Amino acid sequence: EAVAAYRARMSERLREVLGSGDDERARAEIALFAAKSDVDEELTRLGAHLDEVERVLGKGGAAGKRLDFLAQELNREANTLASKAAGLKIADCALELKLLIEQVREQVQNIE
């Protein structure tokens, strides 16, 4: 539903831009949309941070500061995902992710 609504808005916007005969502006609009909506990089970094969390936990020893730093990085990526969310469902998922990361940070505070 959100995708269909977004598609309709984007189609209308493209019709306006293309109807103006300004091909350069149309290319710029498409490039801007692609850059704003591409979350592959954030998802890759989230995966890498989660792999590092697993590695740190598996290693044992003093891990609190490292885990706190990783939680901050996870939160940064979640914020970026939320800001790029094109639909309500993605925004809700990003919010849930942020809540889970906050719970992890609370637990990390108890680890030395």
PDB file as gemmi writes it, atoms N, CA and C in Angstrom:
CRYST1    1.000    1.000    1.000  90.00  90.00  90.00 P 1                      
ATOM      1  N   GLU A   1       0.828  -1.193   0.000  1.00  0.00           N  
ATOM      2  CA  GLU A   1       0.000   0.000   0.000  1.00  0.00           C  
ATOM      3  C   GLU A   1       0.874   1.259   0.000  1.00  0.00           C  
ATOM      4  N   ALA A   2       1.864   1.278   0.896  1.00  0.00           N  
ATOM      5  CA  ALA A   2       2.764   2.428   0.956  1.00  0.00           C  
ATOM      6  C   ALA A   2       3.581   2.538  -0.323  1.00  0.00           C  
ATOM      7  N   VAL A   3       3.987   1.389  -0.853  1.00  0.00           N  
ATOM      8  CA  VAL A   3       4.771   1.383  -2.087  1.00  0.00           C  
ATOM      9  C   VAL A   3       3.933   1.921  -3.239  1.00  0.00           C  
ATOM     10  N   ALA A   4       2.669   1.509  -3.309  1.00  0.00           N  
ATOM     11  CA  ALA A   4       1.786   1.979  -4.379  1.00  0.00           C  
ATOM     12  C   ALA A   4       1.579   3.492  -4.287  1.00  0.00           C  
ATOM     13  N   ALA A   5       1.380   3.994  -3.084  1.00  0.00           N  
ATOM     14  CA  ALA A   5       1.196   5.438  -2.901  1.00  0.00           C  
ATOM     15  C   ALA A   5       2.464   6.191  -3.282  1.00  0.00           C  
ATOM     16  N   TYR A   6       3.600   5.651  -2.890  1.00  0.00           N  
ATOM     17  CA  TYR A   6       4.864   6.303  -3.224  1.00  0.00           C  
ATOM     18  C   TYR A   6       5.098   6.273  -4.730  1.00  0.00           C  
ATOM     19  N   ARG A   7       4.779   5.128  -5.342  1.00  0.00           N  
ATOM     20  CA  ARG A   7       4.933   4.996  -6.793  1.00  0.00           C  
ATOM     21  C   ARG A   7       4.072   6.037  -7.507  1.00  0.00           C  
ATOM     22  N   ALA A   8       2.836   6.222  -7.034  1.00  0.00           N  
ATOM     23  CA  ALA A   8       1.938   7.198  -7.656  1.00  0.00           C  
ATOM     24  C   ALA A   8       2.500   8.613  -7.528  1.00  0.00           C  
ATOM     25  N   ARG A   9       3.013   8.956  -6.335  1.00  0.00           N  
ATOM     26  CA  ARG A   9       3.599  10.282  -6.142  1.00  0.00           C  
ATOM     27  C   ARG A   9       4.820  10.479  -7.039  1.00  0.00           C  
ATOM     28  N   MET A  10       5.651   9.444  -7.108  1.00  0.00           N  
ATOM     29  CA  MET A  10       6.862   9.534  -7.926  1.00  0.00           C  
ATOM     30  C   MET A  10       6.509   9.636  -9.408  1.00  0.00           C  
ATOM     31  N   SER A  11       5.518   8.872  -9.845  1.00  0.00           N  
ATOM     32  CA  SER A  11       5.086   8.937 -11.247  1.00  0.00           C  
ATOM     33  C   SER A  11       4.590  10.333 -11.598  1.00  0.00           C  
ATOM     34  N   GLU A  12       3.807  10.913 -10.715  1.00  0.00           N  
ATOM     35  CA  GLU A  12       3.292  12.262 -10.947  1.00  0.00           C  
ATOM     36  C   GLU A  12       4.444  13.265 -11.028  1.00  0.00           C  
ATOM     37  N   ARG A  13       5.376  13.128 -10.112  1.00  0.00           N  
ATOM     38  CA  ARG A  13       6.533  14.034 -10.098  1.00  0.00           C  
ATOM     39  C   ARG A  13       7.350  13.894 -11.387  1.00  0.00           C  
ATOM     40  N   LEU A  14       7.549  12.650 -11.831  1.00  0.00           N  
ATOM     41  CA  LEU A  14       8.294  12.424 -13.071  1.00  0.00           C  
ATOM     42  C   LEU A  14       7.561  12.996 -14.281  1.00  0.00           C  
ATOM     43  N   ARG A  15       6.230  12.858 -14.296  1.00  0.00           N  
ATOM     44  CA  ARG A  15       5.452  13.436 -15.399  1.00  0.00           C  
ATOM     45  C   ARG A  15       5.648  14.952 -15.448  1.00  0.00           C  
ATOM     46  N   GLU A  16       5.660  15.582 -14.266  1.00  0.00           N  
ATOM     47  CA  GLU A  16       5.876  17.031 -14.216  1.00  0.00           C  
ATOM     48  C   GLU A  16       7.250  17.397 -14.766  1.00  0.00           C  
ATOM     49  N   VAL A  17       8.257  16.670 -14.311  1.00  0.00           N  
ATOM     50  CA  VAL A  17       9.628  16.978 -14.720  1.00  0.00           C  
ATOM     51  C   VAL A  17       9.835  16.675 -16.198  1.00  0.00           C  
ATOM     52  N   LEU A  18       9.362  15.510 -16.641  1.00  0.00           N  
ATOM     53  CA  LEU A  18       9.537  15.131 -18.044  1.00  0.00           C  
ATOM     54  C   LEU A  18       8.711  16.011 -18.968  1.00  0.00           C  
ATOM     55  N   GLY A  19       7.545  16.430 -18.486  1.00  0.00           N  
ATOM     56  CA  GLY A  19       6.690  17.308 -19.281  1.00  0.00           C  
ATOM     57  C   GLY A  19       7.314  18.675 -19.498  1.00  0.00           C  
ATOM     58  N   SER A  20       8.218  19.041 -18.632  1.00  0.00           N  
ATOM     59  CA  SER A  20       8.868  20.346 -18.775  1.00  0.00           C  
ATOM     60  C   SER A  20       9.922  20.335 -19.873  1.00  0.00           C  
ATOM     61  N   GLY A  21      10.264  19.122 -20.354  1.00  0.00           N  
ATOM     62  CA  GLY A  21      11.274  19.019 -21.408  1.00  0.00           C  
ATOM     63  C   GLY A  21      12.696  19.157 -20.894  1.00  0.00           C  
ATOM     64  N   ASP A  22      12.855  19.202 -19.598  1.00  0.00           N  
ATOM     65  CA  ASP A  22      14.173  19.369 -18.984  1.00  0.00           C  
ATOM     66  C   ASP A  22      14.733  17.999 -18.603  1.00  0.00           C  
ATOM     67  N   ASP A  23      15.418  17.348 -19.550  1.00  0.00           N  
ATOM     68  CA  ASP A  23      15.964  16.011 -19.313  1.00  0.00           C  
ATOM     69  C   ASP A  23      16.994  16.003 -18.191  1.00  0.00           C  
ATOM     70  N   GLU A  24      17.782  17.040 -18.110  1.00  0.00           N  
ATOM     71  CA  GLU A  24      18.817  17.106 -17.070  1.00  0.00           C  
ATOM     72  C   GLU A  24      18.174  17.130 -15.684  1.00  0.00           C  
ATOM     73  N   ARG A  25      17.102  17.874 -15.555  1.00  0.00           N  
ATOM     74  CA  ARG A  25      16.393  17.941 -14.274  1.00  0.00           C  
ATOM     75  C   ARG A  25      15.786  16.582 -13.937  1.00  0.00           C  
ATOM     76  N   ALA A  26      15.237  15.894 -14.934  1.00  0.00           N  
ATOM     77  CA  ALA A  26      14.665  14.564 -14.710  1.00  0.00           C  
ATOM     78  C   ALA A  26      15.744  13.606 -14.220  1.00  0.00           C  
ATOM     79  N   ARG A  27      16.915  13.637 -14.848  1.00  0.00           N  
ATOM     80  CA  ARG A  27      18.022  12.774 -14.413  1.00  0.00           C  
ATOM     81  C   ARG A  27      18.434  13.099 -12.982  1.00  0.00           C  
ATOM     82  N   ALA A  28      18.475  14.378 -12.667  1.00  0.00           N  
ATOM     83  CA  ALA A  28      18.855  14.796 -11.317  1.00  0.00           C  
ATOM     84  C   ALA A  28      17.834  14.312 -10.288  1.00  0.00           C  
ATOM     85  N   GLU A  29      16.545  14.418 -10.616  1.00  0.00           N  
ATOM     86  CA  GLU A  29      15.489  13.957  -9.706  1.00  0.00           C  
ATOM     87  C   GLU A  29      15.588  12.452  -9.473  1.00  0.00           C  
ATOM     88  N   ILE A  30      15.825  11.697 -10.536  1.00  0.00           N  
ATOM     89  CA  ILE A  30      15.935  10.243 -10.426  1.00  0.00           C  
ATOM     90  C   ILE A  30      17.161   9.868  -9.604  1.00  0.00           C  
ATOM     91  N   ALA A  31      18.277  10.537  -9.851  1.00  0.00           N  
ATOM     92  CA  ALA A  31      19.505  10.255  -9.096  1.00  0.00           C  
ATOM     93  C   ALA A  31      19.322  10.586  -7.622  1.00  0.00           C  
ATOM     94  N   LEU A  32      18.657  11.686  -7.333  1.00  0.00           N  
ATOM     95  CA  LEU A  32      18.404  12.075  -5.947  1.00  0.00           C  
ATOM     96  C   LEU A  32      17.532  11.043  -5.251  1.00  0.00           C  
ATOM     97  N   PHE A  33      16.476  10.597  -5.919  1.00  0.00           N  
ATOM     98  CA  PHE A  33      15.607   9.576  -5.339  1.00  0.00           C  
ATOM     99  C   PHE A  33      16.380   8.292  -5.071  1.00  0.00           C  
ATOM    100  N   ALA A  34      17.196   7.869  -6.031  1.00  0.00           N  
ATOM    101  CA  ALA A  34      17.965   6.635  -5.876  1.00  0.00           C  
ATOM    102  C   ALA A  34      18.922   6.739  -4.696  1.00  0.00           C  
ATOM    103  N   ALA A  35      19.585   7.862  -4.565  1.00  0.00           N  
ATOM    104  CA  ALA A  35      20.532   8.047  -3.461  1.00  0.00           C  
ATOM    105  C   ALA A  35      19.822   8.065  -2.119  1.00  0.00           C  
ATOM    106  N   LYS A  36      18.668   8.712  -2.059  1.00  0.00           N  
ATOM    107  CA  LYS A  36      17.933   8.810  -0.799  1.00  0.00           C  
ATOM    108  C   LYS A  36      17.323   7.492  -0.366  1.00  0.00           C  
ATOM    109  N   SER A  37      16.951   6.657  -1.314  1.00  0.00           N  
ATOM    110  CA  SER A  37      16.227   5.439  -0.954  1.00  0.00           C  
ATOM    111  C   SER A  37      17.111   4.202  -0.879  1.00  0.00           C  
ATOM    112  N   ASP A  38      18.362   4.290  -1.297  1.00  0.00           N  
ATOM    113  CA  ASP A  38      19.255   3.134  -1.279  1.00  0.00           C  
ATOM    114  C   ASP A  38      19.788   2.917   0.132  1.00  0.00           C  
ATOM    115  N   VAL A  39      19.459   1.773   0.714  1.00  0.00           N  
ATOM    116  CA  VAL A  39      19.889   1.466   2.080  1.00  0.00           C  
ATOM    117  C   VAL A  39      20.844   0.275   2.124  1.00  0.00           C  
ATOM    118  N   ASP A  40      21.339  -0.157   0.968  1.00  0.00           N  
ATOM    119  CA  ASP A  40      22.251  -1.305   0.934  1.00  0.00           C  
ATOM    120  C   ASP A  40      23.476  -1.086   1.813  1.00  0.00           C  
ATOM    121  N   GLU A  41      24.043   0.094   1.739  1.00  0.00           N  
ATOM    122  CA  GLU A  41      25.248   0.383   2.519  1.00  0.00           C  
ATOM    123  C   GLU A  41      24.964   0.298   4.019  1.00  0.00           C  
ATOM    124  N   GLU A  42      23.832   0.850   4.444  1.00  0.00           N  
ATOM    125  CA  GLU A  42      23.476   0.805   5.866  1.00  0.00           C  
ATOM    126  C   GLU A  42      23.241  -0.630   6.321  1.00  0.00           C  
ATOM    127  N   LEU A  43      22.569  -1.420   5.490  1.00  0.00           N  
ATOM    128  CA  LEU A  43      22.319  -2.816   5.851  1.00  0.00           C  
ATOM    129  C   LEU A  43      23.618  -3.610   5.927  1.00  0.00           C  
ATOM    130  N   THR A  44      24.547  -3.331   5.031  1.00  0.00           N  
ATOM    131  CA  THR A  44      25.848  -3.998   5.062  1.00  0.00           C  
ATOM    132  C   THR A  44      26.593  -3.650   6.344  1.00  0.00           C  
ATOM    133  N   ARG A  45      26.593  -2.369   6.701  1.00  0.00           N  
ATOM    134  CA  ARG A  45      27.279  -1.954   7.933  1.00  0.00           C  
ATOM    135  C   ARG A  45      26.596  -2.529   9.166  1.00  0.00           C  
ATOM    136  N   LEU A  46      25.258  -2.567   9.168  1.00  0.00           N  
ATOM    137  CA  LEU A  46      24.554  -3.194  10.297  1.00  0.00           C  
ATOM    138  C   LEU A  46      25.001  -4.640  10.462  1.00  0.00           C  
ATOM    139  N   GLY A  47      25.067  -5.370   9.367  1.00  0.00           N  
ATOM    140  CA  GLY A  47      25.510  -6.765   9.414  1.00  0.00           C  
ATOM    141  C   GLY A  47      26.924  -6.897   9.943  1.00  0.00           C  
ATOM    142  N   ALA A  48      27.809  -6.023   9.488  1.00  0.00           N  
ATOM    143  CA  ALA A  48      29.202  -6.059   9.948  1.00  0.00           C  
ATOM    144  C   ALA A  48      29.287  -5.756  11.441  1.00  0.00           C  
ATOM    145  N   HIS A  49      28.523  -4.779  11.906  1.00  0.00           N  
ATOM    146  CA  HIS A  49      28.527  -4.448  13.337  1.00  0.00           C  
ATOM    147  C   HIS A  49      27.982  -5.608  14.167  1.00  0.00           C  
ATOM    148  N   LEU A  50      26.929  -6.254  13.680  1.00  0.00           N  
ATOM    149  CA  LEU A  50      26.371  -7.399  14.407  1.00  0.00           C  
ATOM    150  C   LEU A  50      27.355  -8.566  14.441  1.00  0.00           C  
ATOM    151  N   ASP A  51      28.076  -8.783  13.350  1.00  0.00           N  
ATOM    152  CA  ASP A  51      29.119  -9.815  13.339  1.00  0.00           C  
ATOM    153  C   ASP A  51      30.185  -9.504  14.382  1.00  0.00           C  
ATOM    154  N   GLU A  52      30.542  -8.232  14.494  1.00  0.00           N  
ATOM    155  CA  GLU A  52      31.552  -7.827  15.477  1.00  0.00           C  
ATOM    156  C   GLU A  52      31.026  -8.010  16.900  1.00  0.00           C  
ATOM    157  N   VAL A  53      29.752  -7.722  17.130  1.00  0.00           N  
ATOM    158  CA  VAL A  53      29.157  -7.960  18.454  1.00  0.00           C  
ATOM    159  C   VAL A  53      29.276  -9.438  18.812  1.00  0.00           C  
ATOM    160  N   GLU A  54      28.933 -10.311  17.877  1.00  0.00           N  
ATOM    161  CA  GLU A  54      29.053 -11.757  18.124  1.00  0.00           C  
ATOM    162  C   GLU A  54      30.493 -12.145  18.423  1.00  0.00           C  
ATOM    163  N   ARG A  55      31.432 -11.580  17.673  1.00  0.00           N  
ATOM    164  CA  ARG A  55      32.841 -11.904  17.881  1.00  0.00           C  
ATOM    165  C   ARG A  55      33.301 -11.461  19.267  1.00  0.00           C  
ATOM    166  N   VAL A  56      32.932 -10.251  19.667  1.00  0.00           N  
ATOM    167  CA  VAL A  56      33.327  -9.714  20.972  1.00  0.00           C  
ATOM    168  C   VAL A  56      32.717 -10.545  22.092  1.00  0.00           C  
ATOM    169  N   LEU A  57      31.453 -10.904  21.950  1.00  0.00           N  
ATOM    170  CA  LEU A  57      30.803 -11.718  22.984  1.00  0.00           C  
ATOM    171  C   LEU A  57      31.420 -13.111  23.064  1.00  0.00           C  
ATOM    172  N   GLY A  58      31.781 -13.681  21.934  1.00  0.00           N  
ATOM    173  CA  GLY A  58      32.386 -15.010  21.908  1.00  0.00           C  
ATOM    174  C   GLY A  58      33.791 -15.028  22.473  1.00  0.00           C  
ATOM    175  N   LYS A  59      34.474 -13.917  22.364  1.00  0.00           N  
ATOM    176  CA  LYS A  59      35.855 -13.803  22.832  1.00  0.00           C  
ATOM    177  C   LYS A  59      35.934 -13.783  24.354  1.00  0.00           C  
ATOM    178  N   GLY A  60      34.938 -13.186  24.987  1.00  0.00           N  
ATOM    179  CA  GLY A  60      34.951 -13.078  26.442  1.00  0.00           C  
ATOM    180  C   GLY A  60      35.857 -11.942  26.891  1.00  0.00           C  
ATOM    181  N   GLY A  61      36.046 -11.847  28.190  1.00  0.00           N  
ATOM    182  CA  GLY A  61      36.895 -10.790  28.736  1.00  0.00           C  
ATOM    183  C   GLY A  61      36.166  -9.461  28.812  1.00  0.00           C  
ATOM    184  N   ALA A  62      36.949  -8.403  29.016  1.00  0.00           N  
ATOM    185  CA  ALA A  62      36.395  -7.053  29.135  1.00  0.00           C  
ATOM    186  C   ALA A  62      35.850  -6.611  27.776  1.00  0.00           C  
ATOM    187  N   ALA A  63      34.548  -6.429  27.715  1.00  0.00           N  
ATOM    188  CA  ALA A  63      33.935  -6.115  26.427  1.00  0.00           C  
ATOM    189  C   ALA A  63      32.966  -4.941  26.494  1.00  0.00           C  
ATOM    190  N   GLY A  64      32.731  -4.401  27.678  1.00  0.00           N  
ATOM    191  CA  GLY A  64      31.710  -3.373  27.850  1.00  0.00           C  
ATOM    192  C   GLY A  64      31.877  -2.161  26.963  1.00  0.00           C  
ATOM    193  N   LYS A  65      33.072  -1.569  26.968  1.00  0.00           N  
ATOM    194  CA  LYS A  65      33.297  -0.354  26.171  1.00  0.00           C  
ATOM    195  C   LYS A  65      33.159  -0.636  24.677  1.00  0.00           C  
ATOM    196  N   ARG A  66      33.696  -1.761  24.252  1.00  0.00           N  
ATOM    197  CA  ARG A  66      33.619  -2.129  22.832  1.00  0.00           C  
ATOM    198  C   ARG A  66      32.159  -2.334  22.415  1.00  0.00           C  
ATOM    199  N   LEU A  67      31.392  -3.036  23.254  1.00  0.00           N  
ATOM    200  CA  LEU A  67      29.982  -3.283  22.943  1.00  0.00           C  
ATOM    201  C   LEU A  67      29.173  -1.989  22.965  1.00  0.00           C  
ATOM    202  N   ASP A  68      29.516  -1.085  23.874  1.00  0.00           N  
ATOM    203  CA  ASP A  68      28.820   0.199  23.923  1.00  0.00           C  
ATOM    204  C   ASP A  68      29.086   0.984  22.639  1.00  0.00           C  
ATOM    205  N   PHE A  69      30.330   0.978  22.189  1.00  0.00           N  
ATOM    206  CA  PHE A  69      30.674   1.649  20.935  1.00  0.00           C  
ATOM    207  C   PHE A  69      29.911   1.028  19.765  1.00  0.00           C  
ATOM    208  N   LEU A  70      29.865  -0.303  19.720  1.00  0.00           N  
ATOM    209  CA  LEU A  70      29.146  -0.983  18.635  1.00  0.00           C  
ATOM    210  C   LEU A  70      27.654  -0.659  18.676  1.00  0.00           C  
ATOM    211  N   ALA A  71      27.093  -0.548  19.878  1.00  0.00           N  
ATOM    212  CA  ALA A  71      25.678  -0.179  20.000  1.00  0.00           C  
ATOM    213  C   ALA A  71      25.448   1.231  19.451  1.00  0.00           C  
ATOM    214  N   GLN A  72      26.396   2.133  19.693  1.00  0.00           N  
ATOM    215  CA  GLN A  72      26.289   3.486  19.137  1.00  0.00           C  
ATOM    216  C   GLN A  72      26.304   3.445  17.608  1.00  0.00           C  
ATOM    217  N   GLU A  73      27.185   2.619  17.056  1.00  0.00           N  
ATOM    218  CA  GLU A  73      27.264   2.490  15.599  1.00  0.00           C  
ATOM    219  C   GLU A  73      25.985   1.875  15.026  1.00  0.00           C  
ATOM    220  N   LEU A  74      25.455   0.867  15.706  1.00  0.00           N  
ATOM    221  CA  LEU A  74      24.195   0.260  15.273  1.00  0.00           C  
ATOM    222  C   LEU A  74      23.078   1.301  15.279  1.00  0.00           C  
ATOM    223  N   ASN A  75      23.057   2.117  16.320  1.00  0.00           N  
ATOM    224  CA  ASN A  75      22.031   3.153  16.432  1.00  0.00           C  
ATOM    225  C   ASN A  75      22.176   4.189  15.314  1.00  0.00           C  
ATOM    226  N   ARG A  76      23.399   4.525  14.972  1.00  0.00           N  
ATOM    227  CA  ARG A  76      23.641   5.479  13.885  1.00  0.00           C  
ATOM    228  C   ARG A  76      23.083   4.940  12.565  1.00  0.00           C  
ATOM    229  N   GLU A  77      23.326   3.666  12.306  1.00  0.00           N  
ATOM    230  CA  GLU A  77      22.811   3.058  11.070  1.00  0.00           C  
ATOM    231  C   GLU A  77      21.284   2.989  11.092  1.00  0.00           C  
ATOM    232  N   ALA A  78      20.714   2.678  12.256  1.00  0.00           N  
ATOM    233  CA  ALA A  78      19.250   2.626  12.378  1.00  0.00           C  
ATOM    234  C   ALA A  78      18.641   4.006  12.129  1.00  0.00           C  
ATOM    235  N   ASN A  79      19.295   5.047  12.622  1.00  0.00           N  
ATOM    236  CA  ASN A  79      18.817   6.413  12.373  1.00  0.00           C  
ATOM    237  C   ASN A  79      18.832   6.741  10.884  1.00  0.00           C  
ATOM    238  N   THR A  80      19.897   6.327  10.208  1.00  0.00           N  
ATOM    239  CA  THR A  80      19.984   6.580   8.769  1.00  0.00           C  
ATOM    240  C   THR A  80      18.894   5.818   8.026  1.00  0.00           C  
ATOM    241  N   LEU A  81      18.666   4.561   8.422  1.00  0.00           N  
ATOM    242  CA  LEU A  81      17.581   3.783   7.807  1.00  0.00           C  
ATOM    243  C   LEU A  81      16.243   4.484   7.998  1.00  0.00           C  
ATOM    244  N   ALA A  82      16.008   4.971   9.213  1.00  0.00           N  
ATOM    245  CA  ALA A  82      14.741   5.648   9.502  1.00  0.00           C  
ATOM    246  C   ALA A  82      14.587   6.904   8.647  1.00  0.00           C  
ATOM    247  N   SER A  83      15.672   7.635   8.462  1.00  0.00           N  
ATOM    248  CA  SER A  83      15.577   8.871   7.676  1.00  0.00           C  
ATOM    249  C   SER A  83      15.367   8.591   6.191  1.00  0.00           C  
ATOM    250  N   LYS A  84      15.802   7.422   5.722  1.00  0.00           N  
ATOM    251  CA  LYS A  84      15.636   7.064   4.313  1.00  0.00           C  
ATOM    252  C   LYS A  84      14.342   6.295   4.055  1.00  0.00           C  
ATOM    253  N   ALA A  85      13.601   5.980   5.101  1.00  0.00           N  
ATOM    254  CA  ALA A  85      12.395   5.165   4.959  1.00  0.00           C  
ATOM    255  C   ALA A  85      11.404   5.825   4.012  1.00  0.00           C  
ATOM    256  N   ALA A  86      11.036   5.081   2.974  1.00  0.00           N  
ATOM    257  CA  ALA A  86      10.091   5.603   1.988  1.00  0.00           C  
ATOM    258  C   ALA A  86       8.654   5.245   2.349  1.00  0.00           C  
ATOM    259  N   GLY A  87       8.475   4.349   3.291  1.00  0.00           N  
ATOM    260  CA  GLY A  87       7.134   3.924   3.664  1.00  0.00           C  
ATOM    261  C   GLY A  87       7.005   3.733   5.158  1.00  0.00           C  
ATOM    262  N   LEU A  88       5.781   3.648   5.607  1.00  0.00           N  
ATOM    263  CA  LEU A  88       5.497   3.517   7.029  1.00  0.00           C  
ATOM    264  C   LEU A  88       6.044   2.218   7.605  1.00  0.00           C  
ATOM    265  N   LYS A  89       5.950   1.129   6.857  1.00  0.00           N  
ATOM    266  CA  LYS A  89       6.414  -0.159   7.363  1.00  0.00           C  
ATOM    267  C   LYS A  89       7.919  -0.137   7.624  1.00  0.00           C  
ATOM    268  N   ILE A  90       8.670   0.443   6.715  1.00  0.00           N  
ATOM    269  CA  ILE A  90      10.119   0.537   6.900  1.00  0.00           C  
ATOM    270  C   ILE A  90      10.434   1.444   8.082  1.00  0.00           C  
ATOM    271  N   ALA A  91       9.714   2.541   8.209  1.00  0.00           N  
ATOM    272  CA  ALA A  91       9.921   3.447   9.339  1.00  0.00           C  
ATOM    273  C   ALA A  91       9.616   2.740  10.652  1.00  0.00           C  
ATOM    274  N   ASP A  92       8.554   1.937  10.686  1.00  0.00           N  
ATOM    275  CA  ASP A  92       8.216   1.175  11.892  1.00  0.00           C  
ATOM    276  C   ASP A  92       9.307   0.174  12.234  1.00  0.00           C  
ATOM    277  N   CYS A  93       9.843  -0.499  11.220  1.00  0.00           N  
ATOM    278  CA  CYS A  93      10.932  -1.462  11.445  1.00  0.00           C  
ATOM    279  C   CYS A  93      12.169  -0.753  11.986  1.00  0.00           C  
ATOM    280  N   ALA A  94      12.476   0.401  11.445  1.00  0.00           N  
ATOM    281  CA  ALA A  94      13.637   1.163  11.912  1.00  0.00           C  
ATOM    282  C   ALA A  94      13.443   1.601  13.359  1.00  0.00           C  
ATOM    283  N   LEU A  95      12.237   2.002  13.712  1.00  0.00           N  
ATOM    284  CA  LEU A  95      11.950   2.391  15.091  1.00  0.00           C  
ATOM    285  C   LEU A  95      12.097   1.199  16.032  1.00  0.00           C  
ATOM    286  N   GLU A  96      11.582   0.057  15.627  1.00  0.00           N  
ATOM    287  CA  GLU A  96      11.715  -1.160  16.439  1.00  0.00           C  
ATOM    288  C   GLU A  96      13.190  -1.520  16.615  1.00  0.00           C  
ATOM    289  N   LEU A  97      13.961  -1.384  15.558  1.00  0.00           N  
ATOM    290  CA  LEU A  97      15.398  -1.650  15.628  1.00  0.00           C  
ATOM    291  C   LEU A  97      16.065  -0.718  16.631  1.00  0.00           C  
ATOM    292  N   LYS A  98      15.704   0.554  16.596  1.00  0.00           N  
ATOM    293  CA  LYS A  98      16.275   1.514  17.540  1.00  0.00           C  
ATOM    294  C   LYS A  98      15.920   1.162  18.981  1.00  0.00           C  
ATOM    295  N   LEU A  99      14.697   0.706  19.207  1.00  0.00           N  
ATOM    296  CA  LEU A  99      14.294   0.302  20.559  1.00  0.00           C  
ATOM    297  C   LEU A  99      15.100  -0.904  21.034  1.00  0.00           C  
ATOM    298  N   LEU A 100      15.302  -1.869  20.153  1.00  0.00           N  
ATOM    299  CA  LEU A 100      16.093  -3.047  20.514  1.00  0.00           C  
ATOM    300  C   LEU A 100      17.547  -2.678  20.797  1.00  0.00           C  
ATOM    301  N   ILE A 101      18.090  -1.787  20.015  1.00  0.00           N  
ATOM    302  CA  ILE A 101      19.469  -1.345  20.240  1.00  0.00           C  
ATOM    303  C   ILE A 101      19.578  -0.645  21.589  1.00  0.00           C  
ATOM    304  N   GLU A 102      18.582   0.148  21.941  1.00  0.00           N  
ATOM    305  CA  GLU A 102      18.589   0.820  23.246  1.00  0.00           C  
ATOM    306  C   GLU A 102      18.551  -0.198  24.381  1.00  0.00           C  
ATOM    307  N   GLN A 103      17.793  -1.267  24.212  1.00  0.00           N  
ATOM    308  CA  GLN A 103      17.772  -2.328  25.225  1.00  0.00           C  
ATOM    309  C   GLN A 103      19.145  -2.978  25.356  1.00  0.00           C  
ATOM    310  N   VAL A 104      19.807  -3.181  24.231  1.00  0.00           N  
ATOM    311  CA  VAL A 104      21.164  -3.741  24.253  1.00  0.00           C  
ATOM    312  C   VAL A 104      22.098  -2.788  24.988  1.00  0.00           C  
ATOM    313  N   ARG A 105      22.004  -1.517  24.699  1.00  0.00           N  
ATOM    314  CA  ARG A 105      22.870  -0.534  25.379  1.00  0.00           C  
ATOM    315  C   ARG A 105      22.651  -0.553  26.882  1.00  0.00           C  
ATOM    316  N   GLU A 106      21.410  -0.707  27.320  1.00  0.00           N  
ATOM    317  CA  GLU A 106      21.136  -0.786  28.754  1.00  0.00           C  
ATOM    318  C   GLU A 106      21.821  -1.997  29.370  1.00  0.00           C  
ATOM    319  N   GLN A 107      21.798  -3.127  28.670  1.00  0.00           N  
ATOM    320  CA  GLN A 107      22.451  -4.342  29.164  1.00  0.00           C  
ATOM    321  C   GLN A 107      23.975  -4.195  29.149  1.00  0.00           C  
ATOM    322  N   VAL A 108      24.489  -3.539  28.127  1.00  0.00           N  
ATOM    323  CA  VAL A 108      25.937  -3.356  27.999  1.00  0.00           C  
ATOM    324  C   VAL A 108      26.486  -2.530  29.162  1.00  0.00           C  
ATOM    325  N   GLN A 109      25.680  -1.634  29.696  1.00  0.00           N  
ATOM    326  CA  GLN A 109      26.127  -0.808  30.820  1.00  0.00           C  
ATOM    327  C   GLN A 109      26.523  -1.662  32.029  1.00  0.00           C  
ATOM    328  N   ASN A 110      26.002  -2.891  32.100  1.00  0.00           N  
ATOM    329  CA  ASN A 110      26.297  -3.786  33.224  1.00  0.00           C  
ATOM    330  C   ASN A 110      27.502  -4.683  32.965  1.00  0.00           C  
ATOM    331  N   ILE A 111      28.106  -4.563  31.790  1.00  0.00           N  
ATOM    332  CA  ILE A 111      29.251  -5.404  31.428  1.00  0.00           C  
ATOM    333  C   ILE A 111      30.524  -4.579  31.554  1.00  0.00           C  
ATOM    334  N   GLU A 112      31.537  -5.178  32.129  1.00  0.00           N  
ATOM    335  CA  GLU A 112      32.826  -4.474  32.234  1.00  0.00           C  
ATOM    336  C   GLU A 112      33.756  -4.870  31.138  1.00  0.00           C  
TER     337      GLU A 112                                                      
END                                                                             
